[in-house]
Amino acid sequence: MSERYTKEAEALSAELEKLLEERERYARDFHIEEGWEKTVRGFLGEKELTQGMVDAFVTRVSVDKDGDCEVVLAYDDMLAELLEAVREREAENGEG
């Protein structure tokens, strides 16, 4: 009995270690800056664009001579990193 429980405990410890490593990786890959998260949560439920939203999320708006408009968002780089992490995770899991 003792040997059986020892083996089960070792297997559970190995599984726990694996889960902890995965949790660490998830936290690293999908880390969301606290300030950004707080800002986003502050605007949840809004139905119209407000000046506060523009101030919080838009870095620059430019219009060229042809009337083409470019909007640069404050968190574009973070969103791109999150999307890349999601794509990598999906590829690893055989999704998408």
mmCIF file as gemmi writes it, N, C-alpha and C atoms, coordinates in Angstrom:
data_model
loop_
_atom_site.group_PDB
_atom_site.id
_atom_site.type_symbol
_atom_site.label_atom_id
_atom_site.label_alt_id
_atom_site.label_comp_id
_atom_site.label_asym_id
_atom_site.label_entity_id
_atom_site.label_seq_id
_atom_site.pdbx_PDB_ins_code
_atom_site.Cartn_x
_atom_site.Cartn_y
_atom_site.Cartn_z
_atom_site.occupancy
_atom_site.B_iso_or_equiv
_atom_site.pdbx_formal_charge
_atom_site.auth_seq_id
_atom_site.auth_asym_id
_atom_site.pdbx_PDB_model_num
ATOM 1 N N . MET Axp A 1 ? 0.818 -1.196 0 1 0 ? 1 A 1
ATOM 2 C CA . MET Axp A 1 ? 0 0 0 1 0 ? 1 A 1
ATOM 3 C C . MET Axp A 1 ? 0.861 1.259 0 1 0 ? 1 A 1
ATOM 4 N N . SER Axp A 2 ? 1.875 1.269 0.839 1 0 ? 2 A 1
ATOM 5 C CA . SER Axp A 2 ? 2.737 2.437 0.955 1 0 ? 2 A 1
ATOM 6 C C . SER Axp A 2 ? 3.397 2.765 -0.383 1 0 ? 2 A 1
ATOM 7 N N . GLU Axp A 3 ? 3.849 1.732 -1.075 1 0 ? 3 A 1
ATOM 8 C CA . GLU Axp A 3 ? 4.502 1.934 -2.372 1 0 ? 3 A 1
ATOM 9 C C . GLU Axp A 3 ? 3.51 2.516 -3.388 1 0 ? 3 A 1
ATOM 10 N N . ARG Axp A 4 ? 2.298 2.004 -3.363 1 0 ? 4 A 1
ATOM 11 C CA . ARG Axp A 4 ? 1.263 2.486 -4.284 1 0 ? 4 A 1
ATOM 12 C C . ARG Axp A 4 ? 0.973 3.967 -4.03 1 0 ? 4 A 1
ATOM 13 N N . TYR Axp A 5 ? 0.817 4.342 -2.762 1 0 ? 5 A 1
ATOM 14 C CA . TYR Axp A 5 ? 0.538 5.736 -2.428 1 0 ? 5 A 1
ATOM 15 C C . TYR Axp A 5 ? 1.721 6.646 -2.752 1 0 ? 5 A 1
ATOM 16 N N . THR Axp A 6 ? 2.917 6.124 -2.59 1 0 ? 6 A 1
ATOM 17 C CA . THR Axp A 6 ? 4.105 6.897 -2.928 1 0 ? 6 A 1
ATOM 18 C C . THR Axp A 6 ? 4.112 7.2 -4.426 1 0 ? 6 A 1
ATOM 19 N N . LYS Axp A 7 ? 3.809 6.198 -5.243 1 0 ? 7 A 1
ATOM 20 C CA . LYS Axp A 7 ? 3.758 6.389 -6.692 1 0 ? 7 A 1
ATOM 21 C C . LYS Axp A 7 ? 2.656 7.367 -7.09 1 0 ? 7 A 1
ATOM 22 N N . GLU Axp A 8 ? 1.498 7.246 -6.439 1 0 ? 8 A 1
ATOM 23 C CA . GLU Axp A 8 ? 0.402 8.159 -6.739 1 0 ? 8 A 1
ATOM 24 C C . GLU Axp A 8 ? 0.764 9.588 -6.348 1 0 ? 8 A 1
ATOM 25 N N . ALA Axp A 9 ? 1.426 9.732 -5.193 1 0 ? 9 A 1
ATOM 26 C CA . ALA Axp A 9 ? 1.844 11.065 -4.744 1 0 ? 9 A 1
ATOM 27 C C . ALA Axp A 9 ? 2.864 11.658 -5.708 1 0 ? 9 A 1
ATOM 28 N N . GLU Axp A 10 ? 3.775 10.853 -6.201 1 0 ? 10 A 1
ATOM 29 C CA . GLU Axp A 10 ? 4.764 11.321 -7.165 1 0 ? 10 A 1
ATOM 30 C C . GLU Axp A 10 ? 4.09 11.752 -8.473 1 0 ? 10 A 1
ATOM 31 N N . ALA Axp A 11 ? 3.115 10.971 -8.92 1 0 ? 11 A 1
ATOM 32 C CA . ALA Axp A 11 ? 2.391 11.306 -10.148 1 0 ? 11 A 1
ATOM 33 C C . ALA Axp A 11 ? 1.612 12.611 -9.969 1 0 ? 11 A 1
ATOM 34 N N . LEU Axp A 12 ? 0.978 12.756 -8.81 1 0 ? 12 A 1
ATOM 35 C CA . LEU Axp A 12 ? 0.236 13.99 -8.541 1 0 ? 12 A 1
ATOM 36 C C . LEU Axp A 12 ? 1.172 15.189 -8.439 1 0 ? 12 A 1
ATOM 37 N N . SER Axp A 13 ? 2.326 15.005 -7.847 1 0 ? 13 A 1
ATOM 38 C CA . SER Axp A 13 ? 3.306 16.09 -7.75 1 0 ? 13 A 1
ATOM 39 C C . SER Axp A 13 ? 3.787 16.509 -9.131 1 0 ? 13 A 1
ATOM 40 N N . ALA Axp A 14 ? 4.026 15.53 -9.996 1 0 ? 14 A 1
ATOM 41 C CA . ALA Axp A 14 ? 4.456 15.839 -11.362 1 0 ? 14 A 1
ATOM 42 C C . ALA Axp A 14 ? 3.358 16.591 -12.109 1 0 ? 14 A 1
ATOM 43 N N . GLU Axp A 15 ? 2.11 16.167 -11.938 1 0 ? 15 A 1
ATOM 44 C CA . GLU Axp A 15 ? 0.989 16.84 -12.592 1 0 ? 15 A 1
ATOM 45 C C . GLU Axp A 15 ? 0.826 18.255 -12.053 1 0 ? 15 A 1
ATOM 46 N N . LEU Axp A 16 ? 0.978 18.427 -10.746 1 0 ? 16 A 1
ATOM 47 C CA . LEU Axp A 16 ? 0.889 19.75 -10.14 1 0 ? 16 A 1
ATOM 48 C C . LEU Axp A 16 ? 1.985 20.659 -10.681 1 0 ? 16 A 1
ATOM 49 N N . GLU Axp A 17 ? 3.189 20.14 -10.787 1 0 ? 17 A 1
ATOM 50 C CA . GLU Axp A 17 ? 4.303 20.932 -11.334 1 0 ? 17 A 1
ATOM 51 C C . GLU Axp A 17 ? 4.006 21.367 -12.765 1 0 ? 17 A 1
ATOM 52 N N . LYS Axp A 18 ? 3.453 20.458 -13.542 1 0 ? 18 A 1
ATOM 53 C CA . LYS Axp A 18 ? 3.099 20.769 -14.921 1 0 ? 18 A 1
ATOM 54 C C . LYS Axp A 18 ? 2.034 21.871 -14.972 1 0 ? 18 A 1
ATOM 55 N N . LEU Axp A 19 ? 1.024 21.77 -14.124 1 0 ? 19 A 1
ATOM 56 C CA . LEU Axp A 19 ? -0.036 22.775 -14.078 1 0 ? 19 A 1
ATOM 57 C C . LEU Axp A 19 ? 0.495 24.135 -13.621 1 0 ? 19 A 1
ATOM 58 N N . LEU Axp A 20 ? 1.391 24.131 -12.65 1 0 ? 20 A 1
ATOM 59 C CA . LEU Axp A 20 ? 1.978 25.383 -12.182 1 0 ? 20 A 1
ATOM 60 C C . LEU Axp A 20 ? 2.811 26.048 -13.27 1 0 ? 20 A 1
ATOM 61 N N . GLU Axp A 21 ? 3.545 25.249 -14.033 1 0 ? 21 A 1
ATOM 62 C CA . GLU Axp A 21 ? 4.325 25.786 -15.146 1 0 ? 21 A 1
ATOM 63 C C . GLU Axp A 21 ? 3.398 26.387 -16.209 1 0 ? 21 A 1
ATOM 64 N N . GLU Axp A 22 ? 2.299 25.698 -16.487 1 0 ? 22 A 1
ATOM 65 C CA . GLU Axp A 22 ? 1.342 26.195 -17.479 1 0 ? 22 A 1
ATOM 66 C C . GLU Axp A 22 ? 0.693 27.49 -16.996 1 0 ? 22 A 1
ATOM 67 N N . ARG Axp A 23 ? 0.354 27.557 -15.721 1 0 ? 23 A 1
ATOM 68 C CA . ARG Axp A 23 ? -0.231 28.773 -15.164 1 0 ? 23 A 1
ATOM 69 C C . ARG Axp A 23 ? 0.751 29.942 -15.272 1 0 ? 23 A 1
ATOM 70 N N . GLU Axp A 24 ? 2.02 29.668 -14.981 1 0 ? 24 A 1
ATOM 71 C CA . GLU Axp A 24 ? 3.057 30.698 -15.081 1 0 ? 24 A 1
ATOM 72 C C . GLU Axp A 24 ? 3.174 31.195 -16.518 1 0 ? 24 A 1
ATOM 73 N N . ARG Axp A 25 ? 3.157 30.275 -17.459 1 0 ? 25 A 1
ATOM 74 C CA . ARG Axp A 25 ? 3.257 30.627 -18.879 1 0 ? 25 A 1
ATOM 75 C C . ARG Axp A 25 ? 2.047 31.444 -19.315 1 0 ? 25 A 1
ATOM 76 N N . TYR Axp A 26 ? 0.874 31.029 -18.873 1 0 ? 26 A 1
ATOM 77 C CA . TYR Axp A 26 ? -0.35 31.767 -19.213 1 0 ? 26 A 1
ATOM 78 C C . TYR Axp A 26 ? -0.275 33.186 -18.663 1 0 ? 26 A 1
ATOM 79 N N . ALA Axp A 27 ? 0.139 33.306 -17.413 1 0 ? 27 A 1
ATOM 80 C CA . ALA Axp A 27 ? 0.238 34.626 -16.789 1 0 ? 27 A 1
ATOM 81 C C . ALA Axp A 27 ? 1.231 35.502 -17.545 1 0 ? 27 A 1
ATOM 82 N N . ARG Axp A 28 ? 2.326 34.918 -18.005 1 0 ? 28 A 1
ATOM 83 C CA . ARG Axp A 28 ? 3.33 35.676 -18.758 1 0 ? 28 A 1
ATOM 84 C C . ARG Axp A 28 ? 2.797 36.063 -20.132 1 0 ? 28 A 1
ATOM 85 N N . ASP Axp A 29 ? 2.165 35.112 -20.833 1 0 ? 29 A 1
ATOM 86 C CA . ASP Axp A 29 ? 1.688 35.359 -22.195 1 0 ? 29 A 1
ATOM 87 C C . ASP Axp A 29 ? 0.516 36.333 -22.24 1 0 ? 29 A 1
ATOM 88 N N . PHE Axp A 30 ? -0.355 36.251 -21.259 1 0 ? 30 A 1
ATOM 89 C CA . PHE Axp A 30 ? -1.574 37.049 -21.292 1 0 ? 30 A 1
ATOM 90 C C . PHE Axp A 30 ? -1.595 38.117 -20.214 1 0 ? 30 A 1
ATOM 91 N N . HIS Axp A 31 ? -0.431 38.535 -19.79 1 0 ? 31 A 1
ATOM 92 C CA . HIS Axp A 31 ? -0.352 39.571 -18.761 1 0 ? 31 A 1
ATOM 93 C C . HIS Axp A 31 ? -0.984 40.857 -19.285 1 0 ? 31 A 1
ATOM 94 N N . ILE Axp A 32 ? -1.846 41.385 -18.489 1 0 ? 32 A 1
ATOM 95 C CA . ILE Axp A 32 ? -2.508 42.63 -18.86 1 0 ? 32 A 1
ATOM 96 C C . ILE Axp A 32 ? -2.074 43.694 -17.863 1 0 ? 32 A 1
ATOM 97 N N . GLU Axp A 33 ? -1.576 44.782 -18.388 1 0 ? 33 A 1
ATOM 98 C CA . GLU Axp A 33 ? -1.156 45.884 -17.545 1 0 ? 33 A 1
ATOM 99 C C . GLU Axp A 33 ? -2.344 46.345 -16.7 1 0 ? 33 A 1
ATOM 100 N N . GLU Axp A 34 ? -2.128 46.494 -15.394 1 0 ? 34 A 1
ATOM 101 C CA . GLU Axp A 34 ? -3.215 46.857 -14.485 1 0 ? 34 A 1
ATOM 102 C C . GLU Axp A 34 ? -3.89 48.163 -14.874 1 0 ? 34 A 1
ATOM 103 N N . GLY Axp A 35 ? -3.112 49.166 -15.234 1 0 ? 35 A 1
ATOM 104 C CA . GLY Axp A 35 ? -3.704 50.454 -15.602 1 0 ? 35 A 1
ATOM 105 C C . GLY Axp A 35 ? -4.612 50.341 -16.802 1 0 ? 35 A 1
ATOM 106 N N . TRP Axp A 36 ? -4.192 49.534 -17.784 1 0 ? 36 A 1
ATOM 107 C CA . TRP Axp A 36 ? -4.995 49.332 -18.986 1 0 ? 36 A 1
ATOM 108 C C . TRP Axp A 36 ? -6.286 48.622 -18.632 1 0 ? 36 A 1
ATOM 109 N N . GLU Axp A 37 ? -6.185 47.588 -17.831 1 0 ? 37 A 1
ATOM 110 C CA . GLU Axp A 37 ? -7.378 46.829 -17.443 1 0 ? 37 A 1
ATOM 111 C C . GLU Axp A 37 ? -8.361 47.727 -16.693 1 0 ? 37 A 1
ATOM 112 N N . LYS Axp A 38 ? -7.856 48.53 -15.775 1 0 ? 38 A 1
ATOM 113 C CA . LYS Axp A 38 ? -8.717 49.443 -15.008 1 0 ? 38 A 1
ATOM 114 C C . LYS Axp A 38 ? -9.396 50.443 -15.943 1 0 ? 38 A 1
ATOM 115 N N . THR Axp A 39 ? -8.643 50.964 -16.895 1 0 ? 39 A 1
ATOM 116 C CA . THR Axp A 39 ? -9.197 51.923 -17.852 1 0 ? 39 A 1
ATOM 117 C C . THR Axp A 39 ? -10.3 51.283 -18.681 1 0 ? 39 A 1
ATOM 118 N N . VAL Axp A 40 ? -10.032 50.08 -19.189 1 0 ? 40 A 1
ATOM 119 C CA . VAL Axp A 40 ? -11.028 49.373 -20.009 1 0 ? 40 A 1
ATOM 120 C C . VAL Axp A 40 ? -12.29 49.118 -19.191 1 0 ? 40 A 1
ATOM 121 N N . ARG Axp A 41 ? -12.103 48.613 -17.98 1 0 ? 41 A 1
ATOM 122 C CA . ARG Axp A 41 ? -13.28 48.329 -17.131 1 0 ? 41 A 1
ATOM 123 C C . ARG Axp A 41 ? -14.095 49.595 -16.854 1 0 ? 41 A 1
ATOM 124 N N . GLY Axp A 42 ? -13.433 50.735 -16.771 1 0 ? 42 A 1
ATOM 125 C CA . GLY Axp A 42 ? -14.124 51.989 -16.523 1 0 ? 42 A 1
ATOM 126 C C . GLY Axp A 42 ? -15.073 52.402 -17.635 1 0 ? 42 A 1
ATOM 127 N N . PHE Axp A 43 ? -14.836 51.88 -18.845 1 0 ? 43 A 1
ATOM 128 C CA . PHE Axp A 43 ? -15.679 52.241 -19.982 1 0 ? 43 A 1
ATOM 129 C C . PHE Axp A 43 ? -16.61 51.118 -20.43 1 0 ? 43 A 1
ATOM 130 N N . LEU Axp A 44 ? -16.61 50.005 -19.731 1 0 ? 44 A 1
ATOM 131 C CA . LEU Axp A 44 ? -17.505 48.907 -20.1 1 0 ? 44 A 1
ATOM 132 C C . LEU Axp A 44 ? -18.951 49.379 -20.029 1 0 ? 44 A 1
ATOM 133 N N . GLY Axp A 45 ? -19.718 48.986 -20.986 1 0 ? 45 A 1
ATOM 134 C CA . GLY Axp A 45 ? -21.13 49.337 -21.002 1 0 ? 45 A 1
ATOM 135 C C . GLY Axp A 45 ? -21.435 50.644 -21.717 1 0 ? 45 A 1
ATOM 136 N N . GLU Axp A 46 ? -20.405 51.402 -22.063 1 0 ? 46 A 1
ATOM 137 C CA . GLU Axp A 46 ? -20.633 52.654 -22.798 1 0 ? 46 A 1
ATOM 138 C C . GLU Axp A 46 ? -21.173 52.325 -24.189 1 0 ? 46 A 1
ATOM 139 N N . LYS Axp A 47 ? -22.117 53.117 -24.634 1 0 ? 47 A 1
ATOM 140 C CA . LYS Axp A 47 ? -22.73 52.881 -25.944 1 0 ? 47 A 1
ATOM 141 C C . LYS Axp A 47 ? -22.247 53.861 -27.008 1 0 ? 47 A 1
ATOM 142 N N . GLU Axp A 48 ? -21.644 54.966 -26.57 1 0 ? 48 A 1
ATOM 143 C CA . GLU Axp A 48 ? -21.169 55.982 -27.514 1 0 ? 48 A 1
ATOM 144 C C . GLU Axp A 48 ? -19.74 56.373 -27.162 1 0 ? 48 A 1
ATOM 145 N N . LEU Axp A 49 ? -19 56.787 -28.177 1 0 ? 49 A 1
ATOM 146 C CA . LEU Axp A 49 ? -17.642 57.256 -27.974 1 0 ? 49 A 1
ATOM 147 C C . LEU Axp A 49 ? -17.672 58.579 -27.224 1 0 ? 49 A 1
ATOM 148 N N . THR Axp A 50 ? -16.897 58.648 -26.15 1 0 ? 50 A 1
ATOM 149 C CA . THR Axp A 50 ? -16.848 59.87 -25.355 1 0 ? 50 A 1
ATOM 150 C C . THR Axp A 50 ? -15.45 60.477 -25.436 1 0 ? 50 A 1
ATOM 151 N N . GLN Axp A 51 ? -15.324 61.72 -25.038 1 0 ? 51 A 1
ATOM 152 C CA . GLN Axp A 51 ? -14.013 62.36 -25.011 1 0 ? 51 A 1
ATOM 153 C C . GLN Axp A 51 ? -13.09 61.621 -24.052 1 0 ? 51 A 1
ATOM 154 N N . GLY Axp A 52 ? -13.635 61.109 -22.963 1 0 ? 52 A 1
ATOM 155 C CA . GLY Axp A 52 ? -12.83 60.335 -22.017 1 0 ? 52 A 1
ATOM 156 C C . GLY Axp A 52 ? -12.227 59.099 -22.648 1 0 ? 52 A 1
ATOM 157 N N . MET Axp A 53 ? -13.005 58.427 -23.488 1 0 ? 53 A 1
ATOM 158 C CA . MET Axp A 53 ? -12.493 57.252 -24.195 1 0 ? 53 A 1
ATOM 159 C C . MET Axp A 53 ? -11.376 57.643 -25.148 1 0 ? 53 A 1
ATOM 160 N N . VAL Axp A 54 ? -11.595 58.714 -25.88 1 0 ? 54 A 1
ATOM 161 C CA . VAL Axp A 54 ? -10.575 59.184 -26.818 1 0 ? 54 A 1
ATOM 162 C C . VAL Axp A 54 ? -9.295 59.516 -26.066 1 0 ? 54 A 1
ATOM 163 N N . ASP Axp A 55 ? -9.415 60.246 -24.968 1 0 ? 55 A 1
ATOM 164 C CA . ASP Axp A 55 ? -8.241 60.611 -24.174 1 0 ? 55 A 1
ATOM 165 C C . ASP Axp A 55 ? -7.517 59.382 -23.646 1 0 ? 55 A 1
ATOM 166 N N . ALA Axp A 56 ? -8.272 58.352 -23.274 1 0 ? 56 A 1
ATOM 167 C CA . ALA Axp A 56 ? -7.682 57.154 -22.681 1 0 ? 56 A 1
ATOM 168 C C . ALA Axp A 56 ? -7.044 56.226 -23.709 1 0 ? 56 A 1
ATOM 169 N N . PHE Axp A 57 ? -7.616 56.15 -24.906 1 0 ? 57 A 1
ATOM 170 C CA . PHE Axp A 57 ? -7.204 55.106 -25.84 1 0 ? 57 A 1
ATOM 171 C C . PHE Axp A 57 ? -6.55 55.583 -27.137 1 0 ? 57 A 1
ATOM 172 N N . VAL Axp A 58 ? -6.728 56.823 -27.502 1 0 ? 58 A 1
ATOM 173 C CA . VAL Axp A 58 ? -6.22 57.29 -28.795 1 0 ? 58 A 1
ATOM 174 C C . VAL Axp A 58 ? -4.972 58.139 -28.589 1 0 ? 58 A 1
ATOM 175 N N . THR Axp A 59 ? -3.901 57.74 -29.268 1 0 ? 59 A 1
ATOM 176 C CA . THR Axp A 59 ? -2.653 58.486 -29.203 1 0 ? 59 A 1
ATOM 177 C C . THR Axp A 59 ? -2.623 59.59 -30.249 1 0 ? 59 A 1
ATOM 178 N N . ARG Axp A 60 ? -3.076 59.249 -31.468 1 0 ? 60 A 1
ATOM 179 C CA . ARG Axp A 60 ? -2.998 60.218 -32.561 1 0 ? 60 A 1
ATOM 180 C C . ARG Axp A 60 ? -4.044 59.896 -33.624 1 0 ? 60 A 1
ATOM 181 N N . VAL Axp A 61 ? -4.594 60.933 -34.21 1 0 ? 61 A 1
ATOM 182 C CA . VAL Axp A 61 ? -5.47 60.808 -35.372 1 0 ? 61 A 1
ATOM 183 C C . VAL Axp A 61 ? -4.892 61.724 -36.434 1 0 ? 61 A 1
ATOM 184 N N . SER Axp A 62 ? -4.682 61.177 -37.617 1 0 ? 62 A 1
ATOM 185 C CA . SER Axp A 62 ? -4.169 62.016 -38.7 1 0 ? 62 A 1
ATOM 186 C C . SER Axp A 62 ? -4.976 61.758 -39.969 1 0 ? 62 A 1
ATOM 187 N N . VAL Axp A 63 ? -5.124 62.804 -40.75 1 0 ? 63 A 1
ATOM 188 C CA . VAL Axp A 63 ? -5.838 62.727 -42.024 1 0 ? 63 A 1
ATOM 189 C C . VAL Axp A 63 ? -4.911 63.283 -43.087 1 0 ? 63 A 1
ATOM 190 N N . ASP Axp A 64 ? -4.672 62.482 -44.152 1 0 ? 64 A 1
ATOM 191 C CA . ASP Axp A 64 ? -3.782 62.963 -45.209 1 0 ? 64 A 1
ATOM 192 C C . ASP Axp A 64 ? -4.566 63.773 -46.237 1 0 ? 64 A 1
ATOM 193 N N . LYS Axp A 65 ? -3.868 64.265 -47.238 1 0 ? 65 A 1
ATOM 194 C CA . LYS Axp A 65 ? -4.485 65.161 -48.232 1 0 ? 65 A 1
ATOM 195 C C . LYS Axp A 65 ? -5.585 64.482 -49.049 1 0 ? 65 A 1
ATOM 196 N N . ASP Axp A 66 ? -5.548 63.122 -49.115 1 0 ? 66 A 1
ATOM 197 C CA . ASP Axp A 66 ? -6.579 62.389 -49.845 1 0 ? 66 A 1
ATOM 198 C C . ASP Axp A 66 ? -7.791 62.076 -48.969 1 0 ? 66 A 1
ATOM 199 N N . GLY Axp A 67 ? -7.709 62.469 -47.716 1 0 ? 67 A 1
ATOM 200 C CA . GLY Axp A 67 ? -8.822 62.212 -46.799 1 0 ? 67 A 1
ATOM 201 C C . GLY Axp A 67 ? -8.725 60.883 -46.078 1 0 ? 67 A 1
ATOM 202 N N . ASP Axp A 68 ? -7.62 60.154 -46.307 1 0 ? 68 A 1
ATOM 203 C CA . ASP Axp A 68 ? -7.432 58.892 -45.591 1 0 ? 68 A 1
ATOM 204 C C . ASP Axp A 68 ? -7.079 59.188 -44.136 1 0 ? 68 A 1
ATOM 205 N N . CYS Axp A 69 ? -7.708 58.445 -43.248 1 0 ? 69 A 1
ATOM 206 C CA . CYS Axp A 69 ? -7.563 58.702 -41.818 1 0 ? 69 A 1
ATOM 207 C C . CYS Axp A 69 ? -6.788 57.562 -41.155 1 0 ? 69 A 1
ATOM 208 N N . GLU Axp A 70 ? -5.895 57.925 -40.248 1 0 ? 70 A 1
ATOM 209 C CA . GLU Axp A 70 ? -5.157 56.933 -39.461 1 0 ? 70 A 1
ATOM 210 C C . GLU Axp A 70 ? -5.394 57.239 -37.987 1 0 ? 70 A 1
ATOM 211 N N . VAL Axp A 71 ? -5.801 56.213 -37.244 1 0 ? 71 A 1
ATOM 212 C CA . VAL Axp A 71 ? -6.004 56.343 -35.808 1 0 ? 71 A 1
ATOM 213 C C . VAL Axp A 71 ? -4.996 55.426 -35.13 1 0 ? 71 A 1
ATOM 214 N N . VAL Axp A 72 ? -4.166 55.993 -34.287 1 0 ? 72 A 1
ATOM 215 C CA . VAL Axp A 72 ? -3.177 55.212 -33.547 1 0 ? 72 A 1
ATOM 216 C C . VAL Axp A 72 ? -3.674 55.082 -32.115 1 0 ? 72 A 1
ATOM 217 N N . LEU Axp A 73 ? -3.876 53.834 -31.699 1 0 ? 73 A 1
ATOM 218 C CA . LEU Axp A 73 ? -4.372 53.576 -30.353 1 0 ? 73 A 1
ATOM 219 C C . LEU Axp A 73 ? -3.217 53.445 -29.365 1 0 ? 73 A 1
ATOM 220 N N . ALA Axp A 74 ? -3.457 53.874 -28.155 1 0 ? 74 A 1
ATOM 221 C CA . ALA Axp A 74 ? -2.422 53.871 -27.12 1 0 ? 74 A 1
ATOM 222 C C . ALA Axp A 74 ? -1.932 52.466 -26.801 1 0 ? 74 A 1
ATOM 223 N N . TYR Axp A 75 ? -2.783 51.478 -26.94 1 0 ? 75 A 1
ATOM 224 C CA . TYR Axp A 75 ? -2.413 50.126 -26.528 1 0 ? 75 A 1
ATOM 225 C C . TYR Axp A 75 ? -2.304 49.168 -27.709 1 0 ? 75 A 1
ATOM 226 N N . ASP Axp A 76 ? -2.074 49.682 -28.925 1 0 ? 76 A 1
ATOM 227 C CA . ASP Axp A 76 ? -1.938 48.826 -30.105 1 0 ? 76 A 1
ATOM 228 C C . ASP Axp A 76 ? -0.873 47.753 -29.92 1 0 ? 76 A 1
ATOM 229 N N . ASP Axp A 77 ? 0.283 48.139 -29.361 1 0 ? 77 A 1
ATOM 230 C CA . ASP Axp A 77 ? 1.369 47.177 -29.195 1 0 ? 77 A 1
ATOM 231 C C . ASP Axp A 77 ? 0.98 46.064 -28.231 1 0 ? 77 A 1
ATOM 232 N N . MET Axp A 78 ? 0.283 46.403 -27.145 1 0 ? 78 A 1
ATOM 233 C CA . MET Axp A 78 ? -0.124 45.389 -26.184 1 0 ? 78 A 1
ATOM 234 C C . MET Axp A 78 ? -1.157 44.452 -26.8 1 0 ? 78 A 1
ATOM 235 N N . LEU Axp A 79 ? -2.104 45.011 -27.541 1 0 ? 79 A 1
ATOM 236 C CA . LEU Axp A 79 ? -3.111 44.184 -28.19 1 0 ? 79 A 1
ATOM 237 C C . LEU Axp A 79 ? -2.472 43.256 -29.214 1 0 ? 79 A 1
ATOM 238 N N . ALA Axp A 80 ? -1.504 43.745 -29.948 1 0 ? 80 A 1
ATOM 239 C CA . ALA Axp A 80 ? -0.801 42.914 -30.929 1 0 ? 80 A 1
ATOM 240 C C . ALA Axp A 80 ? -0.081 41.759 -30.236 1 0 ? 80 A 1
ATOM 241 N N . GLU Axp A 81 ? 0.555 42.042 -29.103 1 0 ? 81 A 1
ATOM 242 C CA . GLU Axp A 81 ? 1.243 40.989 -28.351 1 0 ? 81 A 1
ATOM 243 C C . GLU Axp A 81 ? 0.255 39.951 -27.83 1 0 ? 81 A 1
ATOM 244 N N . LEU Axp A 82 ? -0.894 40.392 -27.332 1 0 ? 82 A 1
ATOM 245 C CA . LEU Axp A 82 ? -1.908 39.459 -26.848 1 0 ? 82 A 1
ATOM 246 C C . LEU Axp A 82 ? -2.427 38.579 -27.978 1 0 ? 82 A 1
ATOM 247 N N . LEU Axp A 83 ? -2.685 39.185 -29.129 1 0 ? 83 A 1
ATOM 248 C CA . LEU Axp A 83 ? -3.169 38.407 -30.272 1 0 ? 83 A 1
ATOM 249 C C . LEU Axp A 83 ? -2.126 37.392 -30.729 1 0 ? 83 A 1
ATOM 250 N N . GLU Axp A 84 ? -0.867 37.777 -30.728 1 0 ? 84 A 1
ATOM 251 C CA . GLU Axp A 84 ? 0.205 36.856 -31.112 1 0 ? 84 A 1
ATOM 252 C C . GLU Axp A 84 ? 0.292 35.698 -30.124 1 0 ? 84 A 1
ATOM 253 N N . ALA Axp A 85 ? 0.163 35.984 -28.844 1 0 ? 85 A 1
ATOM 254 C CA . ALA Axp A 85 ? 0.203 34.927 -27.831 1 0 ? 85 A 1
ATOM 255 C C . ALA Axp A 85 ? -0.969 33.966 -28.011 1 0 ? 85 A 1
ATOM 256 N N . VAL Axp A 86 ? -2.136 34.497 -28.354 1 0 ? 86 A 1
ATOM 257 C CA . VAL Axp A 86 ? -3.306 33.644 -28.598 1 0 ? 86 A 1
ATOM 258 C C . VAL Axp A 86 ? -3.056 32.754 -29.81 1 0 ? 86 A 1
ATOM 259 N N . ARG Axp A 87 ? -2.511 33.34 -30.884 1 0 ? 87 A 1
ATOM 260 C CA . ARG Axp A 87 ? -2.22 32.543 -32.088 1 0 ? 87 A 1
ATOM 261 C C . ARG Axp A 87 ? -1.218 31.433 -31.796 1 0 ? 87 A 1
ATOM 262 N N . GLU Axp A 88 ? -0.186 31.75 -31.037 1 0 ? 88 A 1
ATOM 263 C CA . GLU Axp A 88 ? 0.803 30.734 -30.681 1 0 ? 88 A 1
ATOM 264 C C . GLU Axp A 88 ? 0.185 29.625 -29.853 1 0 ? 88 A 1
ATOM 265 N N . ARG Axp A 89 ? -0.648 30.001 -28.894 1 0 ? 89 A 1
ATOM 266 C CA . ARG Axp A 89 ? -1.306 28.997 -28.047 1 0 ? 89 A 1
ATOM 267 C C . ARG Axp A 89 ? -2.21 28.102 -28.873 1 0 ? 89 A 1
ATOM 268 N N . GLU Axp A 90 ? -2.969 28.694 -29.797 1 0 ? 90 A 1
ATOM 269 C CA . GLU Axp A 90 ? -3.855 27.917 -30.66 1 0 ? 90 A 1
ATOM 270 C C . GLU Axp A 90 ? -3.056 26.974 -31.539 1 0 ? 90 A 1
ATOM 271 N N . ALA Axp A 91 ? -1.918 27.432 -32.069 1 0 ? 91 A 1
ATOM 272 C CA . ALA Axp A 91 ? -1.065 26.581 -32.907 1 0 ? 91 A 1
ATOM 273 C C . ALA Axp A 91 ? -0.512 25.41 -32.098 1 0 ? 91 A 1
ATOM 274 N N . GLU Axp A 92 ? -0.1 25.677 -30.877 1 0 ? 92 A 1
ATOM 275 C CA . GLU Axp A 92 ? 0.422 24.61 -30.022 1 0 ? 92 A 1
ATOM 276 C C . GLU Axp A 92 ? -0.643 23.566 -29.699 1 0 ? 92 A 1
ATOM 277 N N . ASN Axp A 93 ? -1.885 24.018 -29.569 1 0 ? 93 A 1
ATOM 278 C CA . ASN Axp A 93 ? -2.974 23.11 -29.215 1 0 ? 93 A 1
ATOM 279 C C . ASN Axp A 93 ? -3.67 22.525 -30.43 1 0 ? 93 A 1
ATOM 280 N N . GLY Axp A 94 ? -3.169 22.832 -31.626 1 0 ? 94 A 1
ATOM 281 C CA . GLY Axp A 94 ? -3.748 22.293 -32.842 1 0 ? 94 A 1
ATOM 282 C C . GLY Axp A 94 ? -5.086 22.927 -33.207 1 0 ? 94 A 1
ATOM 283 N N . GLU Axp A 95 ? -5.338 24.126 -32.684 1 0 ? 95 A 1
ATOM 284 C CA . GLU Axp A 95 ? -6.571 24.839 -33 1 0 ? 95 A 1
ATOM 285 C C . GLU Axp A 95 ? -6.313 25.786 -34.154 1 0 ? 95 A 1
ATOM 286 N N . GLY Axp A 96 ? -7.387 26.289 -34.738 1 0 ? 96 A 1
ATOM 287 C CA . GLY Axp A 96 ? -7.27 27.34 -35.755 1 0 ? 96 A 1
ATOM 288 C C . GLY Axp A 96 ? -6.499 26.878 -36.897 1 0 ? 96 A 1
